[in-house]
Amino acid sequence: MKTIRISDETHAKLTRIVGQLTATTGKIKTYEDAINELLSKHEQAATSNSPRQQ
């Protein structure tokens, strides 16, 4: 397990995302779940925005 330092503002935003995920799924979610969700969306966006090779 690692520790990362984030600002209070970032922590508040991440907490809101945890709450949204919990509300959407009906299951308790963690900060790790929220971070993984954000990373997944970022990877999907990067893939869809990258030029396709032929």
N, C-alpha and C positions, 0 to 999 in steps of 0.2 A: 504494500500500500504506500502511496506517495501523498505528500501534502503539497498543495499549491496555494499561493497567495493571490487573492483577488480583492478588488475594492468592495466597499459596502454596497455600492450601486450595482455592480455585477452580481454580487451575492443575492440582492433583492430580485434582480431579473431572473436569475437562475431558480430562485425559490418560486417565483410566479410560474415558470415553466414546469417545475415539479408538480405544482398544484393543478395546472392545466392537464398534464398527462394523467394524474391521478383521477381527475374528474372525467376525462375522456374514457379511460379504460375501466374505471371502477375498482382498480387495484392500487394499493399503496406503491408509489414510485419513489426512487431515490435520486440524489443529485447525480450519481453515476448514470442512471437511466436517462436523465435529462441531457447530460453531456453526450452520451452515445446517440441519442436522437438528433441532437444538433449536428454532430459529426456526420451522421448518416445523410442528413439533408444536405449538408455541405458537399459531401462526396457525390451525391446525385446531381446537384446543381453543376458541379465542376464537370461531371461526365456529360451532361446534356449541353453544356456551353462549349465544350471542346470541339474543334473541327474534326470531322470524321475523315479517317484515312480510307482511301479506296485501293 
